Structures are given as structure tokens and as C-alpha cells.
Amino acid sequence: MRARPRAPPASLRVLLAMGHLPPILPLCASVSLLGGLTFGYELAVISGALLPLQLDFGLSCLEQELLVGSLLLGALLASLVGGFLIDCYGRKQAILGSNVVLLVGSLSLGLAGSLAWLVLGRSVAGFAISLSSMACCIYVSELVGPRQRGVLVSLYEAGITVGILLSYATNYALASVPRGWRHMFGWAAAPAFLQSLSLLFLPAGAAEAAAHKDLIPLQGGEVTKLGLGRPRYSFLDLFRARDNMRGRTMVGLGLVLFQQLTGQPNVLCYASTIFHSVGFHGGSSAVLASVGLGVVKVVATLTAMGLVDRAGRRALLLAGCALMALSVSGIGLVSFAMPMDSGPSCLAMPNATRLPGLLGDSSLSVASSPPPLPRTHKNQREPVLSTFKKTRPPPRAGDPMAAPLLTPSAASPVSPSPAPGHALLHWTTLACLMVFVSAFSFGFGPVTWLVLSEIYPVEIRGRAFAFCNSFNWAANLFISLSFLDLISAIGLSLTFLLYGLTAVLGLGFIYLFVPETKGQSLAEIDQQFQRTRFTLGFGRRQSSAGIQYSRIEVSTAS
């Protein structure tokens, strides 16, 4: 049995004593934005720090892979145990705790004198940002009402992209500073600290705010009845028919798996290659591949924020998945007719003052020998850096332009300018890449995590979200590690076409099984799942206009 809600935090009581009401919506927005910013910064900062680390510590290719991939190991651990922490100690406490852990990791990285301390710091930071990402989405979704929930949860995704761009700016500014990598890692604690300050003025959750509703304006937040009247769920209930928990788990796992199986971690590895193919070489290609695509992602994410509560979650998922299928298939078809070159291995020694690229760049020295470790984040969860060089496998019958096998090598010369006959194909590939990035950023990127924060009962929401998130990281790992083997087996073009086919299957899954949740309270969404069992028409029948709901009135303890 849960205890009665505690009094508001001391900082909140001070505001109330002064006659000031806490601005709940702006504070929730800052929690979501700063949480995403911390996540994005911590993921991408390694792209600028790795080269000076290589020079200072003499890191081998394997050691660089270990350092970059250690963040993923920490994130995987958090996805396995974080759900229990979120449900046991509460969403707000989990975020504050993760920020403390991030501070420890940042100190370990900033003061590190050996590879072991660097790996430990990266693992601790990965644990912190993964735990925070889950708790942030759940906390904000529960604290605000149906009309604001989509925008504020999607703001986390926008924060990730802004954090990535901010890390590039910081890396560029500190590239020529002696031991500048220490400052790069240390600045990750700044947005986490600001987020903690925002949390001090917010209630622990909707139940606490409802218990003091005469003092705290909740802006339509979700009020949940706590106590003996509420059902209790064990982790195994996620796989049982009770309250259609099995169906909810199928929706959650389907979304995170199709998000990764469409190949977005690997398609984006070719960003700088595509920029090179249309004539942008050297440093300009790095800038365009990182900043250019970053701007595209920001614009697409902001578009999703404006549409998610109007067009709905389902519409954005369907439109985004359809465009991803068309664009990645377009890249696959074009690559039949033209070769794609890649960059050097981690052995290359580029100019340390150049702006590092997010998605791979011929001027960078980061990724290493196969199999490459993924460089990911929660939502779009895409690689931070990966560079390869091609060697040709034996051509297959009927395929004169056999796709290259990517293996690490020494730096290759700059690609020549495209032939006039291939110029149109090169620009078509670039357009497909832009469409792919945009489609992911207003579809799977923000909406997957929004839906996951809505479809589970409050008593098991943290564990369920973390369970699905663990499959997200595992699927990303599988897709990234199988990329080279898949290319060597069927070729680059067929690999992209396979990703396109997977996106088509994902489109069918969304159409048949994913319901629309816009404009509904969390209690109404829970009621919807309890009353409906999955049939082939589940998703199609769940438009908000086609179902009659009775609003649930829930009493709260005072």
C-alpha cells in the first residue's frame, strides 16, 4: 500500500509562501528539453574528444572502439534495471539520481589519467543518460494534460538534436585547447544541473500535485487513484492477457524494433559519403554532414511537435514510415548504378581543428576495425561516428556493380568529382537521405517514446518502458554489428532495399495494431486497451472519432 503523498518540496513551499504559483508547463518543458540536451551532448561529444584522446593516450583501434562503445554498455544496464528504480523510487527521484550519477561520470572523464578511468566514466555516463531518458518521458507525460503531453514529451527529442549540435560547437571551440577533451566531457554536467534546479520546483508526480491541488495548478495533469483500489502488476504480467498487457507489450516492442530494423543506424553512416558524391569534399563535407543534417532533424522534430497533438501519433508514424520506406529504397536503387566510396579508418590522423562530423567523415579518425560498435541515442538513436573503406567482394551473377564490402583501411584519396552522367543520381541520393532523416525525425524518432509513455498502467509503466528500451538498444547493436556481414552477403544496394522492405512491414504493423492516443487522458488510454483485444483491425478502428469514452472521475487522498 502506498503512503500518503508528502508535502510539497521546500523550494515549492517557499514560492507558495511568497504568493507565487509555480509555472508548471514551462518547468516541465525545461525538464524535457534539458534532459534531451544532456542525452544528445553526451552521445556526440566523443566525436570531437576521441582524436585528442588518441594522441594523449596512444589508443589503438580496439581501445577506441571500447571507449566509444562503453556508453552503450552502461545504457543497456540502465535499461535492464532502470525500470525497477523508476517504479520503486519515483520518476522525479530517478531523474535527480541519474543527474548525480552523470556528475560522477563527468568527473571521472574530466580527471581521467588512464583508459580504464575513461571507460568507467563513459559507462557511468551511459547509465545515467539512459535512466534519465526513460524517467523524463514518463514524468512529463504523467504531470501534464492530454493537450500538452505530445508537445512536451516530443520536446525531449528536439533537445537531443540541439545537444548534438551544441557538442559540435563545444568540440570545435576546444579543439586547439591543450587537454581540451577534459572540458568537453565536463560541460555535460551543466544542462543536467539546470534540469535538477527545475525539478526542485515541481511536485514528485501527479498524485502529489493532486493531493495539494489547492496549492499547485496541475494544468490538467493525470490524476491517478493510489492505494488499495489500484491493481498491482508484476513484471511477468507484461506477457499475460490480463488487462491486455500482452497486446500493449506487442505494440511497444513492435515500435522500437521497427524503429531500428529499418536500418537508420547504418543508413546515416553514409551521410558524408553522399555529400562527397555530389561534390562536397574535405572539411565542407564534414560541416554539411553534421550541421546540415542536424538542422534538418531540428526542423523535422519541431514539425512533429506542432502536429503530434493535431494530426495524432498514428498519422505521424504512418507518414514517417512510408517516407522512410520510399527514401531508403531510393538510395538502394541509385546505388545499383553508381559506386559509393567511404572514409578512412581510425588509423588516419586528421587535422584536429576540423569540425567533427556526426555520421562519419573522411577527415575524422574514430571508428575502427570490424565489427563496429554502434553509436546511438533513445529516440533516433543514431550512430555518432563510423568510417570505413571499401574493398570489393567477388561480383555476383547479374550484378556488375557489386556493392563494396566495408573494411577499415588507411586514408584513401579524395573522391573525384562526379561524372556528368551520374550527377543527377548523386543529387537524387542526397535528396533521399534528407527525406529519410526528416521522416525519422517526425515519425519514429519522437512518437515511439511518446506512445510508450502512454500505453502502460502507472503501476508498471517504468518497468515496461525500460523493457522496451532494452530491446531498442539490443536491436541497434544487432543492426550495427550485422551491417558488414549483410553487405558482404547481399551487397550494399540489396541491403538498403531490405531496409525499405522492413519499413513497409513496419507500415503494416502500425496500420493494423497501433491505436491513436491523441486527446485522451492516460486513464482513457488504459481503458481503451483493457476493453480491446488485438485483431487485424485494431489500429484502424481506434480513431478517436470512432470510439465512445466515458471520462473517468478519480478521487484522491488529501
Secondary structure, DSSP 4 states (H G I P E B T S, - for coil): -PPPPPPPPHHHHHHHHTT----HHHHHHHHHHHHHHHHHHHHHTHHHHHHHHHHHH---HHHHHHHHHHHHHHHHHHHHHHHHHHHHH-HHHHHHHHHHHHHHHHHHHHT--SHHHHHHHHHHHHHHHHHHHHHHHHHHHHHS-HHHHHHHHHHHHHHHHHHHHHHHHHHHHHTTSTTHHHHHHHTTHHHHHHHHHHHHTS-SSHHHHHHTTTTS--TTPPP---STTS----GGGGGSSGGGHHHHHHHHHHHHHHHHHT-HHHHGGGHHHHHHHTT--THHHHHIIIIIHHHHHHHHHHHHHHHTTTT-HHHHHHHHHHHHHHHHHHHHHHHHHS-------TT----TTSPPPSS--TT-----SSSPPP---SSS---S----EEEPPPPPTT-TTPPPEEE--SPPPPPPPPPHHHHHHHHHHHHHHHHHHHHHHHTHHHHHHHHHTTSS-TTTHHHHHHHHHHHHHHHHHHHHHHHHHHHHHH-HHHHHHHHHHHHHHHHHHHHHHPPP-TT--HHHHHHHHHH----TTHHHH--TTS----PPP-----
